[in-house]
Amino acid sequence: MAFDEDNIRPWGLFLQDIAKEVKNEEFREIKLILGNKLTARDRDSISEPVDLLELLEDKGLISEDDTALLRELFRKAEYTELIPRLNEYEANRKKYLEKVSMLAGRRDPLFVGRDSYIRTILDFFKEARHPGVRCVCLWGMAGTGKTKLGAETCTIYAEMWDNPKPRLVLVDLNKKDSIADVGMAFLSSVGKPVEANAFKLHLVYDWIRSCREEYIFLFDNADDLLKPTSLAKDHFQNMLKQTLEWQQNSNIKIIITSRYAGKFPHLDNHPNFKEIEVQSLEMEEAVQLLFKSVQQDPRGNLPVKGQQLITKEQAVRLAEHCGNNPHALQAVASQLRSGKDPEAVLQLLANPMKMELVLNDQSLWGLGPDTTQESGRESNQVLKCLGVMFEDMNPNLKLHLIRLAVFPGLFSQTWGLKILSDVDQEGSRRQSQSKTLEFELDDVADTSLLLRESLDIFQSVGRRDARAKEKFYSMHPLVRCLCLMKVEADEKMKRAFHSGLLSFIDECFQILRQFTAYDDEDACGSLQRLEKEKANITQYLELEMHKTFSGKPHPLTKYLPEYQQVLRRSNMARESDILTFMDRLMFTKERSKFFVQRAEAAKISGDMPGWVNHQGWYADQELQLHRYHEAETAIANPLSYCETQVAMTPDLREGYSQCLYVKGNLLVQKNQATSHIQNKRREEGIKVLKECIQVRDHHLGNSLVRARSINALGSAYFKGKKYEEALEQHKLALELLKTVTQNHPEMHPDFSFYLMNIGTCYHELGYSYSQSITQKEKGRRYFEQAIRTYKNGQEALRGIGLDETSIMGTMLKNLAMTYCEMEDYKTALYYADRATGIRVKTLGDDHPDVARAHYFVGSLYMSLGDKERKAGNNIFDIEEYKKARECFDRALIVEFNVGYEQRSEDYSDLKEDIERLFNILDKKREWQQYSLQFKVQTLIHDYVRCPTTASLHHLLEALCSKPDLTDMTLTIRDLNEEFYSTLKAKASSIKVQTLKLHYVQRPTPASSQHLAEALCSMPNLTDLTFESDLNEEFYSTLKANASSIQVCVLM
């Protein structure tokens, strides 16, 4: 599979080819001929002919379309053998450009004036000197046709290839403002969708690295990512930089469109990244587009019969009014096609009075503070033109356009028809003839203020979606902002917009209900449809909480009807299945934002059941993040409110049960000071969870939240080592999940967790019984049940495409541990190896769990080695011991890399097993050297309070006796003067190189003087950081002793 070499010989390869033909003598002569075109530095930097040619290219002296200097050099150097090669290249280049021009606009006759952009992108994509993924960012003001340019380039690029053709894939980045959102959209587009709770960035990288087919991606509408105020811009740059580094993936090309320039400092000079500003059309091109648009029937692409409607002079004047903007030009053309006299249109455009209101508020354009003054002026001109076209529309079509402005981006014909149906205050739909509405929707699109989107060129990888052939539309941001301005000024339009918003909210709510049914056997297709609707659902959720996820007021909130009216249509507090579904849709921090904002909006509006419920769900997210104090605080007031109510409504009871769920889990999970208190709190938590289950059983019946409550009760029993009770509850949760999902539990993410919990209970029961001489057979049966359960979980995860995720890693690790307890170490090693590979992929090389995984594999090799040793084999010939040592070394490196505070719970066991291995191999001298690694190098002592005199001396003597201690952090509180004076006396014996001091309270003047003198006496201190407002005595003493202090870095 390759480009057609007859038509598209890569320029870089051509330069390399002719450079090989240039001999040393000709090379020297060519440099002389170039004369002052080369500086002295240029001459010193080039040693080969190819370097010279690339330098000339960098200086802009030669290019694909400008080979005159090459011809002159060959002629003057009398190097005539290369002239025919140059003639051949120029002839092929001409044929290639003719082919590009022929293909441009073949799919869309109204695509004109962009040949130079297409040539630039194609030349960049076929450049072969720098292998790897290649990326172009198209940016420019609104309405310049960046998306259409990207789509046409994709089509032409594919046409230039022999079979099989490249796959063309659209990745819609509308309302994607985080790198995780981008990654999920990308995976969905290539047929590998994942839920939010399973997403890891490495899944994107793994797909790109393993891709061997030719792909071209259009990352469309990246405004939210690339605007100057975006918090995700740097992360996106890092993702691109990482992607462009993989040289083996030259088969992947990316086009990004945005109103904003990327301005990525780390990609400025990257050979595989290019930014191109897309500007308005040249006047000649604008006139050509206007003529074509007037003479085309947008539905059938057939010429309109009759005379030419406008003269060239009129076309020029119209183009000037439109700022040569393609979108505005097509809107004007729609008026002319409908029979409007060109002079009448010109008169409308020349009348500023009609547009005074439209031009008032720049913030409504969606450009806001991120727009430049220049683009603001250009957008102003385009907006004026669009406003005139709007004013001249059929009144009924105006209202349709206003209703459709509720969409944040792309929408299907089905969606559009639902929005165009009127909704009264009770929510009943006006029964309209569907065919009539279809025709009216097309009439709106004929005005060019609504765009028809041709998505047929893009392939939906892996998707089995009946709607794939459906018509799609979009509204340009400028048109949408124009509609919002009109809503502000006209009461009838405001009512139409209200109607559209109600329909939008209603349909989003129903879509979420459909997704939570979990009765779709095509899990992949279901997730892809969810991703496809994500922009709409995200806007719906923002409307629900009256704010954007960035915390700003949502611009559409002021157009919403009264809260209670919305509540009758979309009461999420009553829909526990939708609230649990948020795990699949959003990340934990986003869910926290949503629930806390939704709770606040509910309370302000007097919806106390909604407030209680959403506070409970917010607390649940904080619980998942192990922020126990925040979770406890979140449910305190809602629980108090519920307990003061004489009677609770069903909605309030549901919120109460959610708060009980969180309270019960808090009591079970939160660590306590002693085991006695821990056990007592756990029993209290079990009682609370039982009450929660009882409330949910009575109020909700079979539901996902009740299944989760039962599962939580099982986990509470498990923590108390009541494994049989735990097993019973986990089985009940699984059976309930099967009922709720209509016997498709594998479609739900909780399924694998419930199976793993059941398997873990079987494992612990197996271990308990296997310790008894008389119960070993019973223990073995439990172990076998654990293995079967884990393998069922494996199959379930594999079936929904989660075979390389962290949950699969945990499942495999548990399976290996069960085989290990059964002393089947070889089988255990097989699964442990696979689990470790997944751990490294999902967590990276340096993570405590990765250290534990390496250690576990090493311990299995150790056990196999022990078997070999007991069988009489020579210890120095046992390969398993060597492999155990390798695994232990890897684990130890990770433990050191993650740092003292992050070391895994297996660290002590790891040290003991390493020492045991050295003893087995009788390497005591080597162990003495190896064990130096375990000497304390870092000490972190939080909140050193005023100790007794004796303990004070013990502490400082300990610091002095640690020769390997290089890094020390002390958080000091309420220490007396004796501490500082003793520190000063012993400072010369303290070997630390890096010292960080954090103060809760300022020291006394005398203590400050002692501290300063102590720091100046530490012989190895090079880096010093202190966080405190220290007093004058400290700084004056430090200044007096500055010549003796060794510090290189002071912070």
Long-range contacts (C-beta under 8 A, 24 or more apart in sequence): 1-161, 1-162, 1-163, 1-164, 1-214, 2-161, 2-162, 3-126, 3-160, 3-161, 3-162, 4-160, 4-161, 4-162, 6-92, 6-95, 7-92, 7-95, 7-96, 7-99, 7-160, 8-92, 8-96, 8-122, 8-126, 8-160, 9-89, 9-92, 9-93, 9-96, 10-126, 10-127, 10-128, 11-63, 11-64, 11-123, 11-127, 12-127, 12-128, 12-129, 13-128, 13-129, 14-89, 15-50, 15-53, 15-54, 15-57, 16-50, 16-129, 17-85, 18-53, 18-82, 18-85, 18-86, 19-48, 19-49, 19-50, 19-52, 19-53, 20-49, 21-81, 21-82, 21-85, 22-49, 22-79, 22-82, 26-77, 26-79, 27-52, 29-77, 30-73, 30-77, 30-79, 33-73, 33-76, 33-77, 34-73, 37-61, 64-93, 64-123, 65-93, 65-97, 65-119, 99-160, 100-156, 103-155, 103-156, 103-159, 104-152, 104-156, 105-152, 107-152, 107-155, 107-454, 107-457, 108-148, 108-152, 108-454, 109-292, 109-296, 109-301, 110-289, 110-292, 110-293, 110-296, 110-330, 111-145, 111-148, 111-152, 112-281, 112-285, 112-288, 112-289, 112-292, 113-281, 113-282, 113-284, 113-285, 113-286, 113-288, 113-289, 114-145, 114-149, 114-152, 117-149, 117-153, 117-276, 117-278, 118-149, 118-152, 118-153, 118-156, 120-274, 120-276, 121-153, 121-157, 121-255, 121-274, 121-276, 122-153, 122-156, 122-157, 122-160, 124-274, 125-157, 125-216, 125-253, 127-271, 128-250, 129-271, 130-271, 130-272, 131-247, 131-248, 131-250, 132-244, 132-245, 132-246, 132-247, 132-248, 132-249, 132-250, 132-272, 133-208, 133-243, 133-244, 133-246, 133-249, 133-250, 133-252, 133-253, 133-254, 133-272, 134-244, 134-250, 134-252, 134-253, 134-254, 134-272, 134-273, 135-240, 135-243, 135-244, 135-253, 135-254, 135-255, 135-256, 135-272, 135-273, 135-274, 136-253, 136-254, 136-255, 136-256, 136-273, 136-274, 136-275, 136-276, 137-226, 137-255, 137-256, 137-257, 137-258, 137-261, 137-262, 137-273, 137-274, 137-275, 137-276, 138-255, 138-256, 138-257, 138-258, 138-276, 138-278, 139-226, 139-257, 139-258, 139-259, 139-260, 139-261, 139-262, 139-275, 139-276, 139-277, 139-278, 140-259, 140-277, 140-278, 140-279, 141-259, 141-280, 141-325, 141-375, 141-378, 141-379, 141-382, 142-259, 142-327, 142-365, 142-367, 142-375, 142-379, 142-382, 142-476, 142-477, 142-478, 143-325, 143-326, 143-327, 143-328, 143-379, 143-382, 143-476, 143-478, 144-278, 144-279, 144-280, 144-325, 144-326, 144-327, 145-278, 145-326, 145-327, 146-257, 146-258, 146-278, 147-218, 147-220, 147-221, 147-257, 148-326, 149-257, 149-278, 150-218, 150-220, 150-255, 150-257, 151-218, 151-454, 151-457, 151-458, 153-255, 154-216, 154-218, 154-255, 154-457, 154-458, 155-457, 157-216, 157-253, 158-216, 161-214, 164-213, 164-214, 165-214, 166-213, 166-214, 166-215, 166-216, 166-251, 166-253, 167-213, 167-214, 167-215, 167-216, 167-459, 167-461, 168-216, 168-218, 168-457, 168-458, 168-459, 169-215, 169-216, 169-217, 169-218, 169-458, 169-459, 169-461, 170-217, 170-218, 170-220, 170-455, 170-458, 171-217, 171-218, 171-219, 171-220, 172-220, 172-221, 172-409, 172-410, 172-532, 172-535, 173-219, 173-220, 173-221, 173-222, 173-224, 173-225, 174-220, 174-221, 174-224, 174-408, 174-409, 174-410, 174-535, 175-224, 175-408, 175-409, 175-534, 175-535, 175-538, 175-539, 176-222, 176-224, 176-225, 177-224, 177-225, 177-230, 177-231, 177-232, 177-549, 177-550, 178-232, 178-235, 178-587, 179-232, 179-235, 179-236, 179-239, 180-587, 181-534, 182-219, 182-225, 182-232, 182-236, 182-239, 183-239, 184-531, 185-531, 185-534, 186-217, 188-527, 188-528, 188-531, 188-532, 189-217, 189-460, 189-461, 190-215, 190-461, 190-462, 191-460, 191-461, 191-462, 191-463, 191-524, 191-528, 192-462, 192-801, 193-524, 193-527, 193-528, 193-530, 193-531, 193-801, 194-527, 194-801, 194-802, 194-805, 195-527, 195-583, 195-584, 195-585, 195-749, 196-583, 196-584, 196-585, 196-586, 196-587, 196-590, 197-583, 197-584, 197-587, 197-588, 197-749, 198-749, 198-802, 198-805, 198-806, 198-807, 199-587, 200-805, 200-806, 200-841, 200-842, 201-239, 202-841, 202-842, 203-804, 204-239, 205-242, 205-243, 206-804, 206-841, 208-243, 208-246, 208-249, 208-252, 209-246, 209-248, 209-249, 211-249, 211-251, 211-252, 212-251, 213-251, 214-251, 214-252, 215-251, 215-252, 215-253, 216-252, 216-253, 216-254, 216-255, 217-252, 217-253, 217-254, 217-255, 218-255, 218-257, 218-458, 219-254, 219-255, 219-256, 219-257, 220-257, 221-257, 221-258, 221-409, 222-256, 222-257, 222-258, 223-258, 223-259, 223-260, 225-258, 226-256, 226-258, 226-260, 226-261, 226-262, 227-259, 227-260, 227-370, 228-260, 228-370, 229-369, 229-370, 237-262, 237-264, 237-266, 237-267, 238-266, 240-264, 240-267, 240-273, 241-266, 241-267, 241-270, 244-270, 244-272, 244-273, 259-367, 259-375, 260-370, 280-323, 280-324, 280-325, 280-326, 280-378, 281-319, 281-324, 281-325, 281-326, 281-329, 282-324, 283-316, 283-319, 283-320, 283-324, 285-324, 286-319, 286-322, 286-324, 286-329, 287-312, 287-315, 287-316, 287-319, 289-326, 289-329, 289-330, 290-315, 290-318, 290-319, 290-329, 290-332, 290-333, 291-315, 293-329, 293-330, 293-333, 293-334, 293-337, 293-448, 294-333, 294-336, 294-337, 297-337, 298-445, 298-446, 298-448, 298-452, 299-442, 299-446, 304-337, 309-336, 309-337, 309-342, 310-336, 310-342, 311-342, 314-342, 314-343, 314-346, 317-346, 318-342, 318-345, 318-346, 318-349, 321-346, 321-349, 321-350, 321-381, 321-385, 322-381, 322-382, 322-385, 323-378, 323-381, 323-382, 323-385, 325-378, 325-381, 325-382, 325-385, 327-382, 327-386, 327-448, 327-476, 327-478, 328-382, 328-385, 328-386, 330-448, 331-385, 331-386, 331-389, 331-447, 331-448, 331-449, 332-385, 332-389, 333-448, 334-389, 334-446, 334-447, 334-448, 334-449, 335-389, 335-392, 337-446, 340-392, 345-388, 348-388, 348-391, 348-392, 349-384, 349-385, 349-388, 351-388, 352-384, 354-387, 354-388, 354-391, 355-384, 355-387, 355-388, 357-485, 357-488, 357-489, 358-383, 358-384, 358-387, 358-482, 358-485, 358-486, 359-383, 359-384, 360-485, 361-485, 364-481, 364-484, 364-485, 364-555, 365-477, 365-478, 365-481, 366-477, 366-478, 366-480, 366-481, 379-478, 382-478, 383-478, 383-481, 383-482, 386-449, 386-478, 386-479, 386-482, 387-482, 389-447, 389-448, 389-449, 390-449, 390-482, 390-483, 390-486, 393-447, 393-449, 394-443, 396-440, 397-440, 397-443, 397-444, 397-447, 398-486, 398-493, 399-492, 399-493, 399-496, 400-440, 400-441, 400-444, 401-444, 401-447, 401-449, 401-450, 401-475, 401-479, 401-483, 402-483, 402-486, 402-487, 402-493, 402-496, 402-497, 402-500, 403-496, 403-497, 403-499, 403-500, 403-503, 404-444, 404-450, 404-473, 404-475, 404-500, 405-475, 405-479, 405-480, 405-483, 405-484, 405-487, 405-497, 405-500, 406-497, 406-500, 406-501, 406-503, 406-504, 406-556, 407-474, 407-475, 407-504, 407-536, 408-535, 408-536, 408-538, 408-539, 409-474, 409-535, 409-536, 410-453, 410-472, 410-473, 410-474, 410-535, 411-472, 411-473, 411-474, 411-536, 412-467, 412-470, 412-471, 412-472, 412-473, 413-438, 413-441, 413-470, 413-471, 413-472, 413-473, 414-467, 414-470, 415-507, 415-536, 416-441, 416-473, 417-441, 418-503, 418-507, 419-500, 419-503, 419-504, 419-507, 421-503, 422-499, 423-499, 423-502, 423-503, 423-506, 425-561, 425-565, 427-502, 427-506, 427-568, 427-569, 441-473, 445-473, 449-475, 449-476, 449-479, 450-474, 450-475, 450-479, 451-475, 451-476, 460-528, 462-524, 462-525, 462-528, 463-524, 463-525, 463-528, 464-522, 464-525, 465-525, 465-528, 465-529, 484-555, 484-559, 487-559, 494-559, 497-559, 498-559, 498-560, 498-561, 501-543, 501-556, 501-559, 501-560, 501-561, 502-561, 502-565, 502-566, 502-569, 504-536, 504-539, 504-540, 505-540, 505-543, 505-566, 505-569, 505-570, 506-569, 506-570, 508-536, 508-537, 508-540, 508-570, 509-540, 509-569, 509-570, 509-572, 511-536, 511-537, 512-537, 512-575, 512-578, 512-581, 513-575, 513-577, 513-578, 515-581, 515-584, 516-575, 516-577, 516-578, 516-580, 516-581, 517-742, 518-740, 518-741, 518-742, 518-744, 518-747, 518-748, 519-741, 519-742, 519-744, 519-747, 520-744, 520-747, 521-744, 521-747, 523-746, 523-747, 523-799, 523-800, 523-801, 524-800, 524-801, 526-747, 530-584, 530-585, 534-585, 537-585, 541-594, 544-570, 544-572, 544-594, 544-598, 544-601, 545-593, 545-594, 545-597, 545-598, 545-600, 545-601, 546-597, 546-601, 547-597, 549-590, 549-593, 549-594, 551-593, 563-601, 563-605, 563-607, 564-605, 564-607, 567-605, 567-607, 567-610, 571-610, 571-651, 572-598, 572-610, 573-602, 573-607, 573-609, 573-610, 573-613, 573-614, 573-651, 573-654, 573-655, 574-651, 574-654, 576-654, 576-658, 576-700, 576-703, 576-704, 576-705, 577-703, 577-704, 577-705, 579-613, 579-617, 579-705, 580-704, 580-705, 580-708, 582-617, 583-749, 584-749, 588-621, 588-624, 588-625, 589-621, 589-625, 591-617, 591-621, 592-618, 592-621, 592-622, 592-625, 595-621, 596-634, 608-641, 608-652, 609-649, 609-651, 609-652, 609-654, 609-655, 610-651, 610-655, 611-638, 611-655, 612-638, 612-641, 612-642, 612-652, 612-655, 612-656, 612-658, 612-659, 613-651, 613-654, 613-655, 613-658, 614-655, 615-655, 615-659, 616-655, 616-658, 616-659, 616-661, 616-662, 617-658, 619-659, 619-662, 620-658, 620-661, 620-662, 623-662, 623-665, 623-666, 623-669, 628-666, 628-669, 628-670, 631-662, 631-666, 632-666, 634-662, 635-659, 635-662, 635-663, 639-663, 650-699, 653-695, 653-699, 654-696, 654-699, 654-700, 656-695, 657-692, 657-695, 657-696, 657-699, 657-700, 657-705, 657-709, 658-705, 660-688, 660-689, 660-691, 660-692, 660-695, 661-689, 661-692, 661-705, 661-708, 661-709, 661-712, 663-688, 664-688, 664-689, 664-692, 664-712, 664-713, 664-716, 665-689, 665-712, 668-712, 668-715, 668-716, 668-719, 679-720, 682-716, 682-719, 682-720, 683-720, 685-716, 686-713, 686-716, 686-717, 686-720, 689-713, 689-716, 702-736, 702-739, 702-740, 703-740, 704-737, 704-740, 704-748, 704-750, 706-736, 707-733, 707-734, 707-736, 707-737, 707-740, 707-750, 707-754, 708-733, 708-750, 710-736, 711-750, 711-753, 711-754, 711-757, 714-757, 714-761, 715-757, 718-757, 718-760, 718-761, 718-764, 721-764, 723-761, 723-764, 723-765, 723-768, 724-761, 724-765, 726-757, 726-761, 727-758, 727-761, 727-762, 727-765, 730-754, 730-757, 730-758, 730-761, 731-758, 734-758, 745-796, 746-796, 746-799, 746-800, 747-800, 751-796, 752-793, 752-796, 752-797, 752-802, 752-807, 752-811, 753-807, 755-789, 755-790, 755-792, 755-793, 755-796, 756-789, 756-790, 756-793, 756-807, 756-810, 756-811, 756-814, 758-789, 759-786, 759-787, 759-789, 759-790, 759-793, 759-814, 759-815, 759-818, 760-786, 760-814, 762-786, 762-789, 763-814, 763-817, 763-818, 763-821, 766-818, 766-821, 767-821, 770-821, 780-822, 783-818, 783-821, 783-822, 786-814, 786-818, 787-815, 787-818, 787-819, 790-814, 790-815, 790-818, 791-815, 804-838, 804-841, 804-842, 805-838, 805-842, 806-838, 806-839, 806-842, 806-843, 808-838, 809-835, 809-838, 809-839, 809-842, 809-853, 810-835, 812-838, 813-839, 813-853, 813-856, 816-856, 816-860, 817-856, 820-860, 820-863, 823-863, 825-860, 825-863, 825-864, 825-867, 826-864, 828-860, 829-857, 829-860, 829-861, 829-864, 832-856, 832-857, 832-860, 833-857, 845-894, 845-897, 846-894, 846-897, 846-898, 847-894, 847-898, 848-894, 848-895, 848-898, 848-902, 848-903, 848-904, 848-905, 849-904, 850-894, 851-891, 851-892, 851-894, 851-895, 851-898, 851-903, 851-904, 851-906, 851-907, 851-910, 852-891, 852-904, 852-905, 852-906, 854-887, 854-888, 854-890, 854-891, 854-894, 855-887, 855-888, 855-891, 855-904, 855-906, 855-909, 855-910, 855-913, 856-906, 857-887, 858-883, 858-884, 858-885, 858-886, 858-887, 858-888, 858-890, 858-891, 858-913, 859-884, 859-913, 861-887, 862-913, 862-916, 862-917, 865-920, 869-920, 875-920, 875-921, 875-922, 876-921, 881-917, 881-920, 881-921, 884-917, 885-917, 888-913, 888-914, 888-917, 892-933, 896-933, 899-938, 900-938, 900-939, 900-940, 901-940, 932-964, 935-962, 935-963, 935-964, 936-962, 936-964, 936-965, 937-964, 937-965, 937-966, 937-967, 938-965, 938-966, 938-967, 938-968, 939-965, 939-967, 939-968, 939-969, 940-968, 940-969, 941-968, 941-969, 941-970, 941-971, 942-971, 943-971, 943-973, 943-1000, 944-970, 944-971, 944-972, 944-973, 944-975, 945-973, 945-974, 945-975, 946-974, 946-975, 946-976, 946-979, 949-978, 952-978, 952-979, 952-982, 953-982, 956-982, 956-983, 956-986, 957-986, 959-986, 959-990, 959-992, 960-986, 960-989, 960-990, 962-991, 963-991, 965-990, 965-991, 965-992, 966-991, 966-992, 966-993, 966-994, 966-1020, 967-992, 967-993, 967-994, 968-992, 968-994, 968-995, 968-996, 969-995, 969-996, 969-998, 970-995, 970-996, 970-997, 970-998, 971-998, 971-999, 971-1000, 972-997, 972-998, 972-999, 972-1000, 973-999, 973-1000, 973-1001, 974-1000, 974-1001, 975-1003, 975-1007, 976-1007, 977-1004, 977-1006, 977-1007, 977-1010, 979-1007, 980-1006, 980-1007, 980-1008, 980-1010, 980-1011, 980-1014, 981-1010, 983-1010, 983-1011, 983-1014, 984-1010, 984-1011, 984-1013, 984-1014, 984-1017, 987-1013, 987-1014, 987-1015, 987-1017, 987-1018, 988-1017, 988-1018, 988-1019, 990-1018, 991-1019, 991-1020, 992-1018, 992-1020, 992-1021, 993-1020, 993-1021, 993-1022, 993-1023, 994-1021, 994-1022, 994-1023, 994-1024, 995-1021, 995-1023, 995-1024, 995-1025, 996-1025, 996-1026, 996-1027, 997-1024, 997-1025, 997-1026, 997-1027, 997-1028, 998-1026, 998-1027, 998-1028, 999-1026, 999-1027, 999-1028, 999-1030, 1002-1028, 1002-1029, 1002-1030, 1002-1031, 1003-1030, 1003-1031, 1003-1034, 1005-1031, 1005-1032, 1005-1033, 1006-1033, 1008-1033, 1008-1034, 1008-1037, 1009-1033, 1009-1034, 1009-1037, 1012-1037, 1012-1038, 1012-1041, 1013-1037, 1013-1041, 1015-1045, 1015-1047, 1016-1041, 1016-1042, 1016-1044, 1016-1045, 1017-1044, 1018-1046, 1019-1046, 1020-1046, 1021-1045, 1021-1046, 1021-1047, 1022-1046, 1022-1047, 1022-1048, 1022-1049, 1023-1047, 1023-1048, 1023-1049, 1023-1051, 1024-1049, 1024-1050, 1024-1051, 1025-1050, 1025-1051, 1026-1051
